[in-house]
Amino acid sequence: MIEPDFLTSTRAAYDTVAVSYAETLRDHLAGEPFDRAMLDAFTSLVGAEAGPVVEIGCGPGRITGYLHQAGLDISGIDLSPAMIEVARAAHPDIRFTVGSMTALDLPDGGLAGLVAWYSIIHTPPELLPGVFAEFRRVLRPGGLLLLAFQVGDERVRVEQAYGHSISADAYRLPPDGIASMLVDAGFAVEARLVREPRASQPPEKTPQAYLIAKTLLA
């Protein structure tokens, strides 16, 4: 099967920026109280004894590491082999593997929770229903999903990032539209937060959205 172009370009972009991305964002969560609030709420809702959790699009493992320290039984999956190499070096006590959110190598109904922290933003919006169906497949009934993404309704061509020349598309997404897709995929939205852009590093240009959703009971 021929790989879709968006997966090829996304992998190449993150392979290129992996080390500088990790260095730039290493301490980012310390200055982001709203981000931590949603991560902490997700942790509390899932529960430390609930079972396995996976971060899809884990990058260098900074969110995976935070949730691991909070007590979750979590592992990470990322499209980029270079990102996985950085994640394994930074968090040797956490399992990280290479994989794609479009076809997860995970059993049906095996997860208590799934996190996609700014990782759905490179998937064309018309393909997101399929991604959410895949998330639903691997989550158990009552399992929790946490999404984070930039707010908007446009495609942005990214050609410079973290000091490197790259070529990839990123999508700004409408929270109501994403919530509707989740409902159609068999989720109930439990909470949402939209915050204004902050002058962080790198600086944000758009509002940021966070959604927590639960899979419906069978």
Secondary structure, 3 states (H helix, E strand, C coil): CCCCHHHHHHHHHHHHHHHHHHHHHCCHHHHCHHHHHHHHHHHHHHCCCCCEEEEECCCCCHHHHHHHHCCCEEEEEECCHHHHHHHHHHCCCCCEEECECCECCCCCCCEEEEEEECCHHHCCHHHHHHHHHHHHHHEEEEEEEEEEEEECCEEEEEEEECCEEEEEEEEEECHHHHHHHHHHCCEEEEEEEEECCCCCCCCCCCCEEEEEEEECCC
